[in-house]
């Protein structure tokens, strides 16, 4: 019996060997890129010394975390990261579904392909280029909003890069503009997969567009919405560094509304050189994000087990 089992395993290995070999480079890359660097977590618990290195630096215990949470920065970066990402998830999901439905109403293939390409272009633009585009609108001396809209209307120009009260809205608008196309394509691909027979039957029964949306489109999109939302929640503590660094031009005046965990880690490394506290902020970010994924998946599993990730 044991010999037969060994032969069966060898036969299976020989049969699927080429597939395992194809998986090997990706597996090695995953280990080297994602798991080996996790040893650096130890820096968060050490008083890092550049001369001694990671392993020989003196042990600091939880003092880096204690120092982080005693400052007002911990609350500020947590609040900004969490609220911005919640706004991105809600607004992005609603608008992406709306635009995907509108895209589905375009009947001619050339027009549909044109709109799909046009919507996706901002997603392919780097955040550096996007920052120059935003600056073209918001520059206090030459920007389009001041020179082309406010001043011709007799209103005083706004110094945008020195006015924190406007930036929560600006960042949400820029993020939505840049990432909307990618989400639209995902939702549109799901919409295309819904059987048209359902809509035809609904029309025969006298259902209007709104009832078709409520009873056919939304249920068809439910699984995609749940999966994308869960993935977004998993990254809710990972802010888009380019968005919060490049778009405001790293203006110190705006840090109160633009400082997120990623930006805080960057400033901690580049300005103060505090490797230990920056690592502690990164570990805090990862742990909270992981717990949020588990919590969100638990809630989804209770509501609809088939839609849960695991």
Residue, then its C-alpha position, 0 to 999 in steps of 0.5 A: x500500500x505504501x509503495x502504491x502511494x509513493x508511485x501515485x505521488x511520483x506519477x502526479x509529480x511527473x504529470x504536473x512537474x512543468x506547472x510546478x516549474x512555472x510556479x517556481x520563479x513566482x514563488x521564489x520572488x514572493x519569498x525574497x520580496x515579501x517574506x524575507x524583508x519581514x525580518x526587519x520588523x525587529x527594528x521597531x523593537x530596537x534602539x537602532x544604531x547605524x554602526x551596529x546594524x539591525x541585529x546588534x543594536x540595543x533592545x528597546x522593547x516597546x519604547x518606540x511604540x510608547x513614544x509614538x502614541x504619546x505624541x499627538x501625531x499618532x492620533x493625527x495620522x490615524x485619523x487622516x489615514x482612516x477618514x481619507x480611505x473611508x471616503x475613497x472607498x465609499x465615493x469611489x465605489x458609488x461613482x464607479x458603479x454609476x459610471x459602469x452602468x452608464x458605460x453599459x448603456x452605450x450601444x455602439x462598440x467604437x464609442x464604448x471603446x473610446x470611453x473605456x480608454x478615456x476613463x482609464x488614462x488617468x489611472x496610467x498617469x504617474x502621480x508626479x505628472x498628476x501633481x503638475x496638472x493639479x498645480x496648473x489649476x491651483x497655482x496662486x499666481x498662474x493657476x487656472x482657478x485663480x486666473x481663469x475663474x475667480x479673478x474674472x468674476x471679481x473674487x480674490x484669488x486663493x493661496x491653495x497651498x497655504x489653505x488646509x481647509x480646502x485640501x480634504x476635498x482636493x485630495x478626494x477629487x484627485x484620488x477619485x479622478x485618478x482611480x475611478x477608471x480602474x474600478x469602472x472597468x472591473x464593475x463593467x466586466x461584471x455587468x457584461x457577465x449578467x445574462x441579458x435574459x433577466x433584463x428582457x424578462x423584466x421589460x416584459x413584466x413592465x419593470x423600469x430602469x430603476x427596478x432593473x437596477x435594484x433587482x438585477x444589476x445590484x445583486x449581480x454586482x454584489x460579489x464584486x463590490x464585497x471583494x473589492x471593498x474587503x481588499x480596500x479595507x485591507x489597505x485602509x491604513x495604507x495611504x497613497x504616498x504619491x497622493x499625499x506627498x506629491x499633490x500637496x507638494x509636501x507643503x508643511x502648512x498642509x501637514x495637519x490634513x495631509x499627514x498620513x502613516x506613510x508620510x509620517x514614516x517617510x518624514x521620520x526617516x528622511x528628516x529625523x532619521x529615527x529608524x526605530x519609531x518609523x518602523x514602529x509606525x509601520x508595524x502599527x499600520x500593518x497590524x491594524x490593517x490585518x485585524x481590519x481584514x479579519x473583522x471585515x471578512x468575519x462580518x461578511x461571512x456572517x452575512x453571506x458566507x459565499x462572498x467571504x474571502x476565506 
